[in-house]
Every structure is written in C-alpha cells, then in structure tokens.
Amino acid sequence: MTTSVLATAFGGPEVLSAVESPTPEPGAGEIRIAVRAAGVNPIDHKAFSGLMGADPSGLPKPVGAEVAGVVTAIGAGVDRVAVGDEVIAYPVTGGYSTDVVTAAANAVAKPAAMSWEQAGGLLLTGATAVHALTAAGVKEGETVLIHGASGGVGLPAVQLALGRGATVIATAGPTKHDLLRRLGAIPVEYGDGLADRVRAAAPQGIDAALDLVGTDEAVETSLELVADRRRIVTIAAFGRALDDGITLIGGGPGADPGTEIRSAARTQLTEAFATGRLELFVARTYPLAEAADALRDIQSGHTTGKIVLIP
C-alpha cells in the first residue's frame, strides 16, 4: 500500500489528509519511485488554495511536484532507468507520497554525494533559478539584483549567477548576510531605502533583477534601477507583471513556463552540484504526516533554503 497526502477540499494546509491506496504500477514509458524525500514549495499550496480554481470535481487533489527516491518498477519501453537506481524526479504529480509514478524522462540520476534531503528539494527551485537567470539574460560582467536571495530559489540563483560571471547584489534580512557573503554575493537589507543601498553597493548600476518574493518593494526597486523592464523577472508578482511590463515566469496566468529550459536544467543542476559549483541548503525536514505544518513553515517566508518531507 501507498500513503499519500491529498487535499480533500480547497483551503489552507488544514485540508490535507493522509490516505492509503494500492501501490501504483507504471505504464509504458513510466517508472515507480519509492520516495525518500519530497520537496515542499509555495506552489504546492496554491494548487489547492482556490486561487487557481476550485472545481470540486478535481478533489481529492494530489500535492507535490518533486521527489527523490529509489526506482522500484519500470514500465514498457523504459531503458534509461533501472530498478534500484537512485533518482531525482521533477515534475511529478502527488509527490507528497511514499510511492510516485512518473515519466522516466522526468528523472535524473542522484549524485552519490547528495543527501536524500538535498535531492528532494533540488529540482523545482533550482530549475526556477535557471529559468529566471536565462529569462533575464544574465551574463558575464553584468550585475544582477536578486530579491529574496536566501530563499529556496534565491540561494541557487545567487550561486548560478556567480557561476555565469555576474556580480550579485542580494537582498535578505541581516541574519542571512554572512551566508550570502560566503557564497560570493554582496548582501543588502530590504526595507525602506532599499534602492539607495543597492546603488551604494553597485555604483556600476544594475543590469537585471530577479524578483523571487513578489512584493511591491522588490518590483518598484527593480523598476527604479533596471533600464530594460524585460530584464526584470518575477516568479510571484502576477498583477505587477502585466501592469508594468516585466517578465513573469512559472505556472501563473500569462507566465512563460520555460518548459525546455527547466527540462534541460535537471542535468545542469546535478552536474553543478557534483562539480562543487552548487551548494544545497535544507532548512528543515518534516515527516509526511506533518505536511500541513511544513507548508505553514514555508509560508512564513523566513526559511533559509528548502523545506523537505521525509516519508
């Protein structure tokens, strides 16, 4: 039997329930993964919050888009993955589970040195970071402003931008500044006067900006400092993107899904980790039964790195 956490209604994390069901079997081109870790992301709650529709025919709703685990079964036509392989998979449907079936093409090999907790939280935020940097056109010799630099998307975005040869100005609370400096970024504190502090940190100017928090402050500061609005990329400011002509990426209405970029990012991210160019941070782990508390934790907006479920 498989244990899965499902949304049984539309609402807050309290609508999540653990249910038992027969262990799924993979179809043609699919694999089954015994989940060792599942990433928790803000989009997980948005999917059942009602903000993206509340059709009752879609209930109960599976939750979770990324996992890491061991392949326990393969379907017809699968030859790139074998039973017993340790893999990371994204996207998946219903990642908050002890077992997941997904297309074999969605899985990549887990580097041996990567912990299950790190692997479970790598691909969604990492692929988002790659997509954001690509959409903003960040390249060597430029300066990029990253809002929310100590979060799940922010930390890989900082490191990948530095890997491209860019200078990174990173907004975060003061307690996160030492970590960001260690990674090679120039931290600045958010709040009143942010634009002036960024100017002081980057007198050469800002070429591009990544808004990874969705606040008016992040958008307005970026608009003030970046000449080309198309090089301001947001993953959360849906209304502002339309109104202000900045670039929206991800799964929201009108957003660029970046399907090919995110697909290619899977191997880019595992290779970056394996070669020491990407450090992964796990803020906390929760047992599968405490998925609601894990979502509440990530909604606080104050985590450093990823929240991960351990079935």
HURABEL-V834360 format. One line per field, one symbol per residue. phi: phi as a letter, one per 20 degrees, with the letter a starting at -180 (. if undefined). burial: I if it has 16 or more other ideal C-beta (glycine too) atoms within 10 Angstrom, else O. Layout:
# HURABEL-V834360
phi=???
burial=???
This chain:
# HURABEL-V834360
phi=.ddceceebeqegfefbecdbgffdfegmdcddefdbcfdcgfgfgfcfofdocfffeefdfcocbbcrdfdacegnececcgnfecccaecdmffaebcdbfgfedcfegfeeffffffdefffffffffffffemfbgnecdedemfeefeffffgfffffeneededeafgfefffffffoedecefognggfffgffcffndebbdedcnefgfffffffddfeffeddcdbefffgffdmeedcodfgnefflgffffffgfgffffffenecedcdfbccfgfdgfffffffffmcednddcedf
burial=OIIIIIIOIIOIIOIIOOOOOOOIOIOOOIIIIIIIIIIIIIIIIOIIIOOOOOOOOOOIIIIIIIIIIIIOIIIOOIOOIOOOIIIIIIIIOIIIIIIIIIIIOIIIIIIOOIOIIIIIIIIIIIIIIIIIIIIIOIOOOIIIIIIIIIIIIIIIIIIIIIOIOIIIIIIIOOOIIOIIOOIOIIIIOIOOOIIOIIOOIIOOOIIIIIIIIIIOIIIOIIIOIIOOOOIIIIIIIIOIIOOOOIIIIIOIOOOOOIOOIIOOIIOIIIOIIOOOOIOIIIIIIIOIOIIIOIIOIIOOOOIIIIIIIOI
